[in-house]
Amino acid sequence: MHAETVILQRESSKGWIEETMRTPEWTEPDPRDPAVRRCFRAIPMRDGRILRVACVEDDVECRVVSAFLDRDARKPA
């Protein structure tokens, strides 16, 4: 699966992604696609860098569109 390959290349963890989707520190809608929700969470094992997970949810599943450490992400005040 492409997403799993990218996760490994970016040195992310499936567990971090799942935790970010389940219990994000904050969320925001994707500005280009209202069906996509962006979830954010600081990852202590990566020096507190922010993981951004973009996902699409429905009644059956939650599909990850992208996941990466977002160097521009800032927690809203």
WOVEN-V199946 format. One record per backbone hydrogen bond with DSSP energy under -0.5 kcal/mol. CO is the residue of the C=O (numbers start at 0). NH is the residue of the N-H. E is the energy in kcal/mol with one decimal. If there is no record, write none. Layout:
<<CO:NH:E> <CO:NH:E>>
This chain:
<<0:4:-1.7> <1:5:-2.4> <2:6:-2.4> <3:7:-2.0> <4:8:-2.4> <5:9:-2.4> <6:11:-2.7> <7:10:-1.2> <12:16:-2.0> <13:17:-2.8> <14:18:-2.6> <15:19:-2.3> <16:20:-2.2> <17:21:-2.4> <18:22:-3.0> <25:39:-2.4> <27:37:-3.2> <32:29:-0.6> <32:35:-2.0> <35:29:-2.3> <36:38:-0.5> <36:54:-2.6> <37:27:-2.0> <38:52:-2.8> <39:24:-2.9> <39:25:-1.2> <40:50:-3.0> <41:43:-0.7> <42:45:-2.0> <42:47:-1.7> <42:48:-0.6> <43:46:-1.4> <45:48:-1.5> <48:42:-2.7> <48:50:-0.5> <49:69:-2.7> <50:40:-1.5> <50:52:-0.5> <51:53:-0.5> <51:67:-2.1> <52:38:-2.9> <52:54:-0.5> <53:64:-3.3> <53:65:-1.4> <54:36:-3.0> <55:62:-3.0> <60:57:-2.5> <62:55:-2.5> <65:53:-2.7> <67:51:-3.1> <67:69:-0.7> <68:70:-0.9> <69:72:-1.2>>
